[in-house]
Amino acid sequence: MLNSVLFEEYKYFNYKFPEPQYLGAKVNFLPWIAQFLPEGVYTALDAFAGSQSVSYYFKQLGYQTITNDLLNFNNQIGTALIENANEQLDDTDIEMLLEKSPNKSDYTLMDDVFTGVFFQKDDAEFIDNFRANIPRLKNKYKQALAFAAMNRSLTRKITMGHFGHTQALVYANNPERVKRNRSLIRPIKELFLEILPQYNNAIFDNGQHNKSYNENILELLPQLTNVDLVYFDPPYCNSHADYQGFYHLLETYTEYWRDKQFVNGIKRYEPQRFSGFDKKANIISSFKKLFELSDFIPNWIVSYNNRSYPSIDTMVDLIKPYRNVRVEYKTYSSSRGGKGSVAGSSEILLICTK
């Protein structure tokens, strides 16, 4: 009997979350976070989902999983891997995505804006054509899979895996850099075909009605009921909080902006979406509202960092009117990049219970 119970509890762990390349992704912290998950959880909310690694873990645990992110390219990962239960991209879909699109003349944004910045012209034209074909897929789950796998391919192509710098083509023409990372010169089509099976193979049905949202969490929370656990992993203000700057190209590609300006050397879109959690001027009031709106959820876990603003003590004080708070620390032994992960700094979990 014990063995069958264990099998039921872990049967979804045969599926593997596709390796992310995302600043602050919690995939390496999942065993630590798992220690503090309460018992009796049926529905869990991942409020600032980012790479979706925590949401995927919740889904593997059999929770009804609600995932949300302000940025649509992250929401597409959630739609593809969390909400989606069984749709995959088959050979016919792939052939259609790669063929010359009948709508190609309407899709020139990547070539117009990013040729000579992040891509050579042939790569920019290829991803424009691919983007023109995504709406031709028959449902939103196949479309989300195409977005998720292509956006991951684009981060593989660019050195450091983000778009907050202007060195992509410089490094791609540096033999020493290429020797360390051949993806810098590989065709994006080749990267996509290599990466896609990881996404197809990660799809499973955990028997729950899971949902991915693309909203500001302060607007989503009033729409929700009957949530047992919420996991908050907000941008670490004052410490690599500018996700719209680092991943602007992926958001531009997903949204395919027609009404934005593209500014400075990296061609970041303007105006940016308002978060409320990435600038000192807004963050205290945003946290106050976040915790007030979350009072209906009994269990909270908050990821944080001791280099972030506001301080840990201030965060505890903001939470205390609503929950008891226990602070757990995990010290970085080396610099991992993103969200304050400098050697000697600490990743924090605030365990909040009634």
N, C-alpha and C positions, 0 to 999 in steps of 0.2 A: 504493500500500500504506500509506504514512504517513497519508494522509487517512482511510482506513478505520479505522486504529488509533485515530486521534484521535476519530473519530466514536464508536467503541465506548466510549472512555474517558469521553466527555462526554454521551452520549445521554440520560442521566437528568436532566441539568441544564436540559432544557426544562420540567421541573416546578418549581413555585415554592412554597417554604415559606410558609404563611400568616403575615403579619406579626404577631409577638407583641407584647404589651404586658406585659412581665414584668421585674421588677427583676433585673438581672444577666444577662439573656439575651445569649448570645454571638453572635447573628446578625450583628452588625456587625464581629465579630472573626474571622469564619471565614477570610477571605483570609490573615490573619496566622497563625492556627493552622495552616492548610493547609501553610505553608512547612516545618513541622517534623514532618509525618507521615512515618513511615519507609516504605521500600519493602517489598514482599513481604507486605503485610497482606491476610489473607483474612477474619478475624473480628475485629471491634472491639466493645468494651464502652464504653458511655457510662454511668458509674456513678451520677452525680447529675444526671439528664438535664434536670430543670426544664422549660423551654419546648420541648425536643426539637429545637432548631435544629442542634445538633452531630450528634445521631443521624441527623437527616434528611440532613445533608451526607454522613455515612458511607454511608448508603443510596444516595445519588446517586453516590458513588464506586464502587458495586458491592460494597461489603463486606457480608458477613453481619453484621448489626447486632443487638447485644443492648443494649437500653436499660432503664434502671431508675430509679425515683424512689420515695422514701419516701411521697410524697403521691399519693393515687389520682387526683386530677384531672389531674395531670401524666402518670400512667400511662395515662389514657384517651386523651390526645393521642398517646402512643407506640403504643397499640393501634390507634388510628385511622389514623395516618400512617406508622408504621414497620413494625409487624407486618402490618397489612392490605395486601393486594396488589391488590385489585380491587373491593371492595364500596363502593358509594356510596349516599347517600340519594336515592331517586327521588321523583317527585311523589306517589306513593301513600303512601310513608313520611312525607313532610312533611305531607300532609293528615291522616294519622292522629295525628302528633305534636301538631298544632294543634287537633284536635277535642276536644270535651268528653270527659274520660276517664271510663270506667265505674268507675275506682278513685279518683276525685278525693277522696272523703270520707276516704280514708286518707292523703292527702298535703296537709297544711296547715302544714308546718314553716316554710316561708319567710314565709308570712303571719303565723303565730303569733309568730315570733321577730324578723323583720327589717322588717316594716311599720313605718314611722316612723323607722327607723334608716337603711336604704339605699334603700328603695323605698316608693312609694305603694302603697296596697292593691291596685289593679288590676294593677300589674306583679307584685307578690308572688303574687297568685292565679294569674296567667298562668303564671309559672315553676313553681309547684306543680303545676298541671295538666299542663304539658309534662313535668315529671319523672315524674308518674304514668304517662305514656304511653311513656316510654323502655323499660321492660321488655317492652312489647308488640311491639317490633321483633324481627325474626326471628333475628338473630345478634349476637354480641358486637361485631362490627366496625361494624355499623350503630348499635348502642347507643353505642359509643365515639365515633363521629362526631357523634352528637347531643349527647353530653356536651361534646366538644371545642368545637363551634361555639357551643353555648349558653353555656358558661363564658367563651368569648372575648367573646360579646355582653355578658355581665354586666360584664366589665372595661371595655368600651367605654362602658357606661352610667354608670359611676362615675368621678368626677373623680380624676385621678392613677392610675386603673387598678388600684387595690388597695383593701383593706378594713381598713386599719390606722388609720382616722380616722373621725370622726363628722360630717364636713362635706358628705356626699353630697347630702342634700336641701337644705342651706343653699345650696350652689353651684347646684343645679338651679333654685332660685328667685331667682338673681342674674342679672339681664339681661346684665350685662357678661361673666360667665362663660359664659352660654349663647351669647352672640354669638361667643365664641371656640371653643366646642365645643357644637354643637347636639345631639350625641348624649346630652347630659345630660337632654334632655326628649323624646327620641324614644322611641316604644314599643319594648319589648324584642323583640316579635315582628318589627317592621320591621328592627331591627338583625340579628336572627338570619337572616332571609331574605336580607339583603344579604351577610352573612359566609359563610353556608354554601357557596356556590359556590367560594370560595377553598379550602375543605377538600376538597370533592368533587374539584376539579381537581388537587389536590396528591397524589392517590393514584396509585401506580404499583407495578409488580412489577419488582424488580431481579434476579429469578432466584434469590434466596437465601431461606433459611428464617430470617426475622428474628423477634425475640421481644421483647416488652415485659413488664417485671416491676414489681411494686409491693412492694418489700421494703427492709428495712434492708440496705445494701450489705454490711455485715459478716456478715450471715446468708446473703446470696446467693452471695458469692464461693466458699465451699466447695462449692457445687453445680455450679460451672462448670469446664470443661476446654477446652483447645485454643483459647485466646484469644491473638491476636497483639499486640493493642494495647488499652490501657485509657486512657480520658480521664477524669480526676477534676476535677470542678468543684464542690467542697464549698461549703457556706455559708461566707462569709467572717466568721469569728467576730470579734466586736467591731466589725463593720461591716455593718449590715443583714443579720444572719443569721436573723432570725425570720420565715421564710417561712410558718410555721403561723399567725403573727399577721397578716401582710400578706394572706394568701390563705385565711384561715379559712372565709370564706363559700363559696368554691368547693369546698373539701373537705367542708364540711357539706352542700352541695347534692348532691355526687356520692355521698357515703356515706349521706346522709339519716339522720343520727344519731337514734337513739331512746333512747340511754342516756347522753347527755352533758349537762353543765350548760353554760349559756351566760352568760358573765360579762362584766362591765364594760360600758362604753358601746358598744363595737363588737360585743358578743355573741359573743365568741370561745369556741370549745368548750374544755371542760376535762373530763378531763385531756388534755393534748396527747400526741402520739406521741413516744416517745423516739428522738432522732436520734443523740446522741453527738458531733455535729459543730457544734453551735450555741452551746455554753456552755463557758466557760473551764475549769470544773471537770472536764470530760470529754474535752476535745479532744485533749490530748497522748496519752493512752492510746488514744483511738480511732484517731488517725493511726498509732500504732505497730502496732496490730492490723491496720489497713487495709493497710499496706505489707507486713507479714508474710504476710497472706493472699493478696497479689497477686504473690508471688514467682514463681509459675508463669507469669505473663504477661511476655514479654520486654521489651516497650516500654510505658513510661508517659509520659503528658503530664499535668501538673498545672496547672490554672489557679489563680491566687492573686492577692493584692493586697498592696502594701507597707504598707497600713494595718491589716492583719489580725493576729490572734493565732493561733498563735505567729508570731514573726518569720521572715523569709526565711532567715536563718542557721540558726535552729532547725529549720525545715523541711528544709533541706539536710542537716543533721546526722541527722535522723530517716530520711532516704532513703538516706544513704551506706552503711549496712550492706548494702543490697540492690542499689544501682544507682549508676553514675556519673551526676552531675547537672550540667547546664548551665542557667544562668539567663538568660532573655530578658526584656527590659523593653519595655513600650509605655506611654508617658506620656499620660494624659488631658489633652486641650487644654481641655476644658470639663467641667462637672459633668453627668453623664448620669443620675444617680439610681440608687441601689441598689449594693450590694456594693462600697462604698468608692470609687466612681467620682467623686471630687472633683477639680476642676482642680488639676493639679500632682502628683497621686498616680499610681501606675503599676500597670497590669495586668501580671502576671507569668506567664510560662510556665516551669515546671520540666521540662526535657527529660531523661528518665531512661532510660538504656540500660545493657545489660550490658557 
